[in-house]
Amino acid sequence: MKILFLTDNFPPEVNAPATRTYEHCKEWVKAGAEVTVITCFPNFPQGKVYSGYKNKWKQTEWMDGIKVVRVWSYMAPNKGFGKRLLDFNSFAVTAFLTGLFINKDVVISTSPQFFTSFTGYFLSRSKKIKWLFEIRDLWPESLWMLDRNSLTYKIFSWFEYFFYKKADKIIVVTQSFKNTLIENGISKEKISVFYNGSDFEQIPIKESQIASIKNELQLKDKIIIGYIGTFGVAQNLPFFLNLAEIIYKKFPKIHFLFIGDGADKETMIKIVEDKKLQNVSILAPIPKKLVNQYLGIIDFGLVPLRDNKVYHKVIPSKIFELAAMKKPILLGVEGEVKTIVEKYKIGIPFKPEDKDDFIMQIGLLLKLEQDNMQYDDFCSNFNRKKIALNFLQLLKDINNGKS
């Protein structure tokens, strides 16, 4: 089977969309599929092309059997609105022009970002092949800062449901997304749920590696609450820094470790410097191959989102990475993901952006009985390899006219 995958994010970028696409494509190649990914040159989240790459018209490389075709796009940081739209639209155009010359059985476009839907739809019609639209954000609903009564929002919403109706199949990453689409008139038979997951066959991290990193960071005797990922507006990480002084007085052994980059990074650094915080470390992004080692040094994983109903339907992929490493989760998200964390007893939830509740839950976290956590059951149900192979079977069925 020949698959064409359109995605704005792909390794060496290390955000969740890049990782999901790469892991799925890698498993499809292992299972005998021929996979071509059209993506842009790596630049997320700063909007600056990574070292070793140049933002040119086209470049082809191979990654674990996946043919990766990188195309030119206008690059913008992961903040603001106007320039990001230009970024998204430029990739949609160059990906379409490139895709016209690639022959495949099926085309998949994935969000974020939403404008890959234009590319996927028009390529499928031009080449007379099936088109699957994978939805990882309900867009523009996920743009919580956008006025729901504005003309911009209404225009985007019209396009959103136009493409949902035109897609041959819709893939969503949560049951909540599926329910929302059904409530808005999309046939339930058209929608399949393939959750995010993780590789639970992780290589154990050596104690000597953990000790070495802790010593290097001068965190040998600390209880580390860690966050590795995007410092975006949605996560509101400055909220935790503004509580760090209070937490230091109540729990002096607790240390916050933030690793990554994004729109809020400068704000976070300024808070640490202005308040002279002793219990916070902010590190630059690390290569994907080192992520597990740094997850190995943390005691608890922080997974937050803003207090907004938009995020009640979201399941942050960090919970899968943390569960794979058997790290208890400190979850600041309501909705479906909270139900999952509580069901498998893999962490403790707190009310998003609630200062008092967060501090209280830290106290409970320190008393947590980890023997009751159902990591094995969780891992069985959210195994990325199984999810990828089920996804591939759906692609085969669609290509053969069975779905």
HUSULQUI-V115144 format. One record per helix or strand. SS is the DSSP state (H for helix, E for strand). FROM is the first residue (numbers start at 1). LEN is the number of residues. If there is no record, write none. Layout:
ss=<SS,SS>
from=<FROM,FROM>
len=<LEN,LEN>
This chain:
ss=<E,H,E,E,E,H,E,H,E,H,E,H,H,E,E,H,E,H,H,E,H,E,H,E,H,H,E,H,E,H,H,H,E,H>
from=<2,16,34,58,66,82,106,116,130,151,169,175,188,191,198,207,223,238,244,254,265,280,288,300,309,318,328,336,347,355,370,375,383,384>
len=<5,15,7,6,6,18,6,12,6,16,4,9,3,3,1,10,8,4,7,8,11,4,10,5,5,7,5,9,3,11,3,7,1,16>
